[in-house]
Amino acid sequence: MLDKKIKNDLLDLKNKIADLLITMPQFDETLDNMEKYGGSFVVQLSKLFRVADPNNKRKLFEAFIEYLEEYQPANWEKKGKK
């Protein structure tokens, strides 16, 4: 039962990422941007995303989606920060 819930959580997370048009390499680049350019909170948040299990990653995603949008590679290229 737990394995099925984890698989569903992963699928849900992948769907949300797809909604933002972020591929998995772009998601990693987004976290890299957060670590490189963010303030202390955003830097720690990027580290949490990297170590979170699927359920906690989903919670982080839902709670802090604005940071993921802000630090997407495409948004940073437009601002000339990359």
N, C-alpha and C positions, 0 to 999 in steps of 0.2 A: 504494500500500500504506500509506504513512504517513497519507494522508488518511483512510483507513478506520479506522486505529488511533485517530486523533484523534477521529473521530466516535464510535467505541465508548467511548473514555474520557469524552467529554462525556455520552453516554447513561448510562454507569455513574455518573458524578457526579450527574446529574439524578435518577437512581433513588435514590441515597443521600440526597439532599436531600429527596426525596419521602417517604422512609421516616421522616424526622424531622418530616414535615408542615410543611416550610418552603417557602413559595412564593418565587420569585425576589425579589420586593420585600421579603419578610421576611428573606431571606438578606442583602440589602443592609442592612436595618435591624439585623440581628445584627452585621454588621461595623461599622456605625455605633456600636452599643452597646459593642463591644469597644474601638473607638478612644476613645470618650468616657469609659468607666468602668473600663477595664482598666488593669492595671499596665503597666510599660514592655514586658514580654515580650508581653503580649496585644495591646497597641497595634501593635507591630511585626508580630505574626502576622496581624492584620487587614490590614495593608498588603501583606503577602506574598500573602494570598488574592486581593487585588485585582489584583495584577500577574502572578500565576502563570499559566503555560500550562496547558492541560487536564490533562496528565500530572502536573505538579507540584501542581496544585490537588487532584487526587485523592489524592496522597501526603499533603499537608497535612491534607486532610479526614480521612483514615484515622488519622493520627497524633495529631490534636488535636480529635477529635470532641467531647470533653467541654467544650471551650471554646465550641464552636458551640451545644451544648445549653444551657450555662449562660447565654449572652448572647442567646438567642432573645427577641424582644420579649414573647412571652407570659409567659415566666419573669420578666422584669423588671417587667412590669406587676403580677404577683402580689406582688413584693417591694416595690412602691411606689417603684421607682427611676425610673419614667418619668413 
